[in-house]
Amino acid sequence: MTENWTAAVMVFVGLFMIGGVVSFFKQGLKVFAGVLGVAAALAITAGVLWW
């Protein structure tokens, strides 16, 4: 695994936000799901690049 825990935390936060995207989408809140999806993609990208 990595020595840098920040990267692992960023990936975990991104995956957690993907769960929120699914939840918002099921509730019909598509705008919020889109915004949270962008934030999740940024968090996962930051984690992967930080690795």
BAFITI-503806 format. One record per atom (N, C-alpha, C): residue number from 1; atom name; x, y, z. Coordinates in nm, 3 decimals, m for minus. Example, Ala and Ser with C-alpha at 12.3 -4.5 7.8 and 13.67 -1.06 7.14 Angstrom:
<node><num>1</num><atomo>N</atomo><u>1.319</u><v>m0.569</v><w>0.780</w></node>
<node><num>1</num><atomo>CA</atomo><u>1.230</u><v>m0.450</v><w>0.780</w></node>
<node><num>1</num><atomo>C</atomo><u>1.320</u><v>m0.330</v><w>0.780</w></node>
<node><num>2</num><atomo>N</atomo><u>1.285</u><v>m0.225</v><w>0.708</w></node>
<node><num>2</num><atomo>CA</atomo><u>1.367</u><v>m0.106</v><w>0.714</w></node>
<node><num>2</num><atomo>C</atomo><u>1.290</u><v>0.003</v><w>0.787</w></node>
***
This chain:
<node><num>1</num><atomo>N</atomo><u>0.084</u><v>m0.119</v><w>0.000</w></node>
<node><num>1</num><atomo>CA</atomo><u>0.000</u><v>0.000</v><w>0.000</w></node>
<node><num>1</num><atomo>C</atomo><u>0.088</u><v>0.125</v><w>0.000</w></node>
<node><num>2</num><atomo>N</atomo><u>0.026</u><v>0.234</v><w>0.012</w></node>
<node><num>2</num><atomo>CA</atomo><u>0.098</u><v>0.360</v><w>0.003</w></node>
<node><num>2</num><atomo>C</atomo><u>0.145</u><v>0.407</v><w>0.141</w></node>
<node><num>3</num><atomo>N</atomo><u>0.249</u><v>0.484</v><w>0.140</w></node>
<node><num>3</num><atomo>CA</atomo><u>0.296</u><v>0.547</v><w>0.263</w></node>
<node><num>3</num><atomo>C</atomo><u>0.218</u><v>0.674</v><w>0.293</w></node>
<node><num>4</num><atomo>N</atomo><u>0.150</u><v>0.725</v><w>0.191</w></node>
<node><num>4</num><atomo>CA</atomo><u>0.079</u><v>0.850</v><w>0.204</w></node>
<node><num>4</num><atomo>C</atomo><u>m0.070</u><v>0.822</v><w>0.230</w></node>
<node><num>5</num><atomo>N</atomo><u>m0.114</u><v>0.842</v><w>0.353</w></node>
<node><num>5</num><atomo>CA</atomo><u>m0.252</u><v>0.813</v><w>0.389</w></node>
<node><num>5</num><atomo>C</atomo><u>m0.350</u><v>0.913</v><w>0.330</w></node>
<node><num>6</num><atomo>N</atomo><u>m0.302</u><v>1.031</v><w>0.293</w></node>
<node><num>6</num><atomo>CA</atomo><u>m0.390</u><v>1.131</v><w>0.235</w></node>
<node><num>6</num><atomo>C</atomo><u>m0.449</u><v>1.082</v><w>0.104</w></node>
<node><num>7</num><atomo>N</atomo><u>m0.369</u><v>1.014</v><w>0.024</w></node>
<node><num>7</num><atomo>CA</atomo><u>m0.417</u><v>0.961</v><w>m0.104</w></node>
<node><num>7</num><atomo>C</atomo><u>m0.526</u><v>0.858</v><w>m0.081</w></node>
<node><num>8</num><atomo>N</atomo><u>m0.506</u><v>0.769</v><w>0.014</w></node>
<node><num>8</num><atomo>CA</atomo><u>m0.606</u><v>0.666</v><w>0.043</w></node>
<node><num>8</num><atomo>C</atomo><u>m0.735</u><v>0.728</v><w>0.094</w></node>
<node><num>9</num><atomo>N</atomo><u>m0.723</u><v>0.830</v><w>0.176</w></node>
<node><num>9</num><atomo>CA</atomo><u>m0.841</u><v>0.898</v><w>0.228</w></node>
<node><num>9</num><atomo>C</atomo><u>m0.917</u><v>0.970</v><w>0.117</w></node>
<node><num>10</num><atomo>N</atomo><u>m0.845</u><v>1.031</v><w>0.024</w></node>
<node><num>10</num><atomo>CA</atomo><u>m0.911</u><v>1.101</v><w>m0.087</w></node>
<node><num>10</num><atomo>C</atomo><u>m0.989</u><v>1.003</v><w>m0.175</w></node>
<node><num>11</num><atomo>N</atomo><u>m0.931</u><v>0.886</v><w>m0.202</w></node>
<node><num>11</num><atomo>CA</atomo><u>m1.001</u><v>0.785</v><w>m0.281</w></node>
<node><num>11</num><atomo>C</atomo><u>m1.124</u><v>0.736</v><w>m0.205</w></node>
<node><num>12</num><atomo>N</atomo><u>m1.112</u><v>0.713</v><w>m0.075</w></node>
<node><num>12</num><atomo>CA</atomo><u>m1.225</u><v>0.670</v><w>0.006</w></node>
<node><num>12</num><atomo>C</atomo><u>m1.336</u><v>0.775</v><w>0.005</w></node>
<node><num>13</num><atomo>N</atomo><u>m1.301</u><v>0.901</v><w>0.019</w></node>
<node><num>13</num><atomo>CA</atomo><u>m1.401</u><v>1.008</v><w>0.017</w></node>
<node><num>13</num><atomo>C</atomo><u>m1.471</u><v>1.013</v><w>m0.118</w></node>
<node><num>14</num><atomo>N</atomo><u>m1.395</u><v>0.995</v><w>m0.225</w></node>
<node><num>14</num><atomo>CA</atomo><u>m1.454</u><v>0.993</v><w>m0.359</w></node>
<node><num>14</num><atomo>C</atomo><u>m1.552</u><v>0.879</v><w>m0.376</w></node>
<node><num>15</num><atomo>N</atomo><u>m1.517</u><v>0.762</v><w>m0.327</w></node>
<node><num>15</num><atomo>CA</atomo><u>m1.608</u><v>0.647</v><w>m0.337</w></node>
<node><num>15</num><atomo>C</atomo><u>m1.732</u><v>0.669</v><w>m0.250</w></node>
<node><num>16</num><atomo>N</atomo><u>m1.714</u><v>0.732</v><w>m0.135</w></node>
<node><num>16</num><atomo>CA</atomo><u>m1.827</u><v>0.764</v><w>m0.048</w></node>
<node><num>16</num><atomo>C</atomo><u>m1.922</u><v>0.861</v><w>m0.118</w></node>
<node><num>17</num><atomo>N</atomo><u>m1.866</u><v>0.958</v><w>m0.190</w></node>
<node><num>17</num><atomo>CA</atomo><u>m1.949</u><v>1.054</v><w>m0.263</w></node>
<node><num>17</num><atomo>C</atomo><u>m2.023</u><v>0.988</v><w>m0.378</w></node>
<node><num>18</num><atomo>N</atomo><u>m1.967</u><v>0.885</v><w>m0.438</w></node>
<node><num>18</num><atomo>CA</atomo><u>m2.038</u><v>0.813</v><w>m0.544</w></node>
<node><num>18</num><atomo>C</atomo><u>m2.166</u><v>0.751</v><w>m0.488</w></node>
<node><num>19</num><atomo>N</atomo><u>m2.160</u><v>0.703</v><w>m0.365</w></node>
<node><num>19</num><atomo>CA</atomo><u>m2.281</u><v>0.654</v><w>m0.300</w></node>
<node><num>19</num><atomo>C</atomo><u>m2.385</u><v>0.764</v><w>m0.285</w></node>
<node><num>20</num><atomo>N</atomo><u>m2.340</u><v>0.885</v><w>m0.256</w></node>
<node><num>20</num><atomo>CA</atomo><u>m2.430</u><v>0.999</v><w>m0.248</w></node>
<node><num>20</num><atomo>C</atomo><u>m2.490</u><v>1.034</v><w>m0.383</w></node>
<node><num>21</num><atomo>N</atomo><u>m2.413</u><v>1.018</v><w>m0.489</w></node>
<node><num>21</num><atomo>CA</atomo><u>m2.464</u><v>1.043</v><w>m0.624</w></node>
<node><num>21</num><atomo>C</atomo><u>m2.578</u><v>0.948</v><w>m0.654</w></node>
<node><num>22</num><atomo>N</atomo><u>m2.559</u><v>0.821</v><w>m0.623</w></node>
<node><num>22</num><atomo>CA</atomo><u>m2.666</u><v>0.721</v><w>m0.646</w></node>
<node><num>22</num><atomo>C</atomo><u>m2.789</u><v>0.756</v><w>m0.565</w></node>
<node><num>23</num><atomo>N</atomo><u>m2.770</u><v>0.795</v><w>m0.441</w></node>
<node><num>23</num><atomo>CA</atomo><u>m2.882</u><v>0.831</v><w>m0.354</w></node>
<node><num>23</num><atomo>C</atomo><u>m2.958</u><v>0.952</v><w>m0.407</w></node>
<node><num>24</num><atomo>N</atomo><u>m2.885</u><v>1.057</v><w>m0.444</w></node>
<node><num>24</num><atomo>CA</atomo><u>m2.949</u><v>1.177</v><w>m0.498</w></node>
<node><num>24</num><atomo>C</atomo><u>m3.022</u><v>1.147</v><w>m0.627</w></node>
<node><num>25</num><atomo>N</atomo><u>m2.963</u><v>1.063</v><w>m0.711</w></node>
<node><num>25</num><atomo>CA</atomo><u>m3.025</u><v>1.030</v><w>m0.839</w></node>
<node><num>25</num><atomo>C</atomo><u>m3.156</u><v>0.954</v><w>m0.818</w></node>
<node><num>26</num><atomo>N</atomo><u>m3.159</u><v>0.864</v><w>m0.721</w></node>
<node><num>26</num><atomo>CA</atomo><u>m3.281</u><v>0.789</v><w>m0.690</w></node>
<node><num>26</num><atomo>C</atomo><u>m3.390</u><v>0.880</v><w>m0.635</w></node>
<node><num>27</num><atomo>N</atomo><u>m3.351</u><v>0.988</v><w>m0.567</w></node>
<node><num>27</num><atomo>CA</atomo><u>m3.448</u><v>1.081</v><w>m0.512</w></node>
<node><num>27</num><atomo>C</atomo><u>m3.496</u><v>1.183</v><w>m0.615</w></node>
<node><num>28</num><atomo>N</atomo><u>m3.436</u><v>1.182</v><w>m0.733</w></node>
<node><num>28</num><atomo>CA</atomo><u>m3.476</u><v>1.274</v><w>m0.837</w></node>
<node><num>28</num><atomo>C</atomo><u>m3.404</u><v>1.407</v><w>m0.832</w></node>
<node><num>29</num><atomo>N</atomo><u>m3.300</u><v>1.418</v><w>m0.754</w></node>
<node><num>29</num><atomo>CA</atomo><u>m3.224</u><v>1.543</v><w>m0.742</w></node>
<node><num>29</num><atomo>C</atomo><u>m3.104</u><v>1.536</v><w>m0.837</w></node>
<node><num>30</num><atomo>N</atomo><u>m3.131</u><v>1.549</v><w>m0.965</w></node>
<node><num>30</num><atomo>CA</atomo><u>m3.028</u><v>1.527</v><w>m1.066</w></node>
<node><num>30</num><atomo>C</atomo><u>m2.921</u><v>1.634</v><w>m1.066</w></node>
<node><num>31</num><atomo>N</atomo><u>m2.957</u><v>1.758</v><w>m1.034</w></node>
<node><num>31</num><atomo>CA</atomo><u>m2.857</u><v>1.865</v><w>m1.031</w></node>
<node><num>31</num><atomo>C</atomo><u>m2.756</u><v>1.839</v><w>m0.920</w></node>
<node><num>32</num><atomo>N</atomo><u>m2.805</u><v>1.805</v><w>m0.802</w></node>
<node><num>32</num><atomo>CA</atomo><u>m2.715</u><v>1.777</v><w>m0.690</w></node>
<node><num>32</num><atomo>C</atomo><u>m2.631</u><v>1.652</v><w>m0.717</w></node>
<node><num>33</num><atomo>N</atomo><u>m2.691</u><v>1.554</v><w>m0.784</w></node>
<node><num>33</num><atomo>CA</atomo><u>m2.617</u><v>1.433</v><w>m0.819</w></node>
<node><num>33</num><atomo>C</atomo><u>m2.503</u><v>1.468</v><w>m0.916</w></node>
<node><num>34</num><atomo>N</atomo><u>m2.529</u><v>1.557</v><w>m1.009</w></node>
<node><num>34</num><atomo>CA</atomo><u>m2.425</u><v>1.598</v><w>m1.103</w></node>
<node><num>34</num><atomo>C</atomo><u>m2.312</u><v>1.672</v><w>m1.034</w></node>
<node><num>35</num><atomo>N</atomo><u>m2.347</u><v>1.763</v><w>m0.945</w></node>
<node><num>35</num><atomo>CA</atomo><u>m2.244</u><v>1.840</v><w>m0.872</w></node>
<node><num>35</num><atomo>C</atomo><u>m2.161</u><v>1.747</v><w>m0.784</w></node>
<node><num>36</num><atomo>N</atomo><u>m2.228</u><v>1.656</v><w>m0.715</w></node>
<node><num>36</num><atomo>CA</atomo><u>m2.156</u><v>1.562</v><w>m0.629</w></node>
<node><num>36</num><atomo>C</atomo><u>m2.074</u><v>1.464</v><w>m0.712</w></node>
<node><num>37</num><atomo>N</atomo><u>m2.121</u><v>1.430</v><w>m0.831</w></node>
<node><num>37</num><atomo>CA</atomo><u>m2.044</u><v>1.344</v><w>m0.920</w></node>
<node><num>37</num><atomo>C</atomo><u>m1.914</u><v>1.409</v><w>m0.964</w></node>
<node><num>38</num><atomo>N</atomo><u>m1.920</u><v>1.537</v><w>m0.994</w></node>
<node><num>38</num><atomo>CA</atomo><u>m1.798</u><v>1.610</v><w>m1.031</w></node>
<node><num>38</num><atomo>C</atomo><u>m1.701</u><v>1.615</v><w>m0.913</w></node>
<node><num>39</num><atomo>N</atomo><u>m1.755</u><v>1.640</v><w>m0.795</w></node>
<node><num>39</num><atomo>CA</atomo><u>m1.670</u><v>1.645</v><w>m0.676</w></node>
<node><num>39</num><atomo>C</atomo><u>m1.608</u><v>1.508</v><w>m0.648</w></node>
<node><num>40</num><atomo>N</atomo><u>m1.684</u><v>1.401</v><w>m0.669</w></node>
<node><num>40</num><atomo>CA</atomo><u>m1.631</u><v>1.266</v><w>m0.648</w></node>
<node><num>40</num><atomo>C</atomo><u>m1.520</u><v>1.236</v><w>m0.748</w></node>
<node><num>41</num><atomo>N</atomo><u>m1.540</u><v>1.275</v><w>m0.873</w></node>
<node><num>41</num><atomo>CA</atomo><u>m1.436</u><v>1.253</v><w>m0.974</w></node>
<node><num>41</num><atomo>C</atomo><u>m1.309</u><v>1.330</v><w>m0.939</w></node>
<node><num>42</num><atomo>N</atomo><u>m1.324</u><v>1.452</v><w>m0.889</w></node>
<node><num>42</num><atomo>CA</atomo><u>m1.207</u><v>1.531</v><w>m0.850</w></node>
<node><num>42</num><atomo>C</atomo><u>m1.135</u><v>1.468</v><w>m0.731</w></node>
<node><num>43</num><atomo>N</atomo><u>m1.211</u><v>1.418</v><w>m0.634</w></node>
<node><num>43</num><atomo>CA</atomo><u>m1.149</u><v>1.357</v><w>m0.516</w></node>
<node><num>43</num><atomo>C</atomo><u>m1.073</u><v>1.229</v><w>m0.554</w></node>
<node><num>44</num><atomo>N</atomo><u>m1.133</u><v>1.147</v><w>m0.638</w></node>
<node><num>44</num><atomo>CA</atomo><u>m1.065</u><v>1.024</v><w>m0.680</w></node>
<node><num>44</num><atomo>C</atomo><u>m0.942</u><v>1.057</v><w>m0.764</w></node>
<node><num>45</num><atomo>N</atomo><u>m0.955</u><v>1.154</v><w>m0.852</w></node>
<node><num>45</num><atomo>CA</atomo><u>m0.840</u><v>1.194</v><w>m0.933</w></node>
<node><num>45</num><atomo>C</atomo><u>m0.727</u><v>1.248</v><w>m0.846</w></node>
<node><num>46</num><atomo>N</atomo><u>m0.761</u><v>1.329</v><w>m0.746</w></node>
<node><num>46</num><atomo>CA</atomo><u>m0.659</u><v>1.381</v><w>m0.655</w></node>
<node><num>46</num><atomo>C</atomo><u>m0.591</u><v>1.268</v><w>m0.579</w></node>
<node><num>47</num><atomo>N</atomo><u>m0.669</u><v>1.170</v><w>m0.535</w></node>
<node><num>47</num><atomo>CA</atomo><u>m0.610</u><v>1.057</v><w>m0.465</w></node>
<node><num>47</num><atomo>C</atomo><u>m0.518</u><v>0.975</v><w>m0.551</w></node>
<node><num>48</num><atomo>N</atomo><u>m0.557</u><v>0.952</v><w>m0.675</w></node>
<node><num>48</num><atomo>CA</atomo><u>m0.474</u><v>0.872</v><w>m0.765</w></node>
<node><num>48</num><atomo>C</atomo><u>m0.346</u><v>0.949</v><w>m0.801</w></node>
<node><num>49</num><atomo>N</atomo><u>m0.357</u><v>1.078</v><w>m0.828</w></node>
<node><num>49</num><atomo>CA</atomo><u>m0.238</u><v>1.155</v><w>m0.862</w></node>
<node><num>49</num><atomo>C</atomo><u>m0.145</u><v>1.173</v><w>m0.743</w></node>
<node><num>50</num><atomo>N</atomo><u>m0.202</u><v>1.177</v><w>m0.622</w></node>
<node><num>50</num><atomo>CA</atomo><u>m0.122</u><v>1.194</v><w>m0.502</w></node>
<node><num>50</num><atomo>C</atomo><u>m0.045</u><v>1.066</v><w>m0.468</w></node>
<node><num>51</num><atomo>N</atomo><u>m0.097</u><v>0.952</v><w>m0.516</w></node>
<node><num>51</num><atomo>CA</atomo><u>m0.039</u><v>0.822</v><w>m0.488</w></node>
<node><num>51</num><atomo>C</atomo><u>0.101</u><v>0.822</v><w>m0.540</w></node>
***
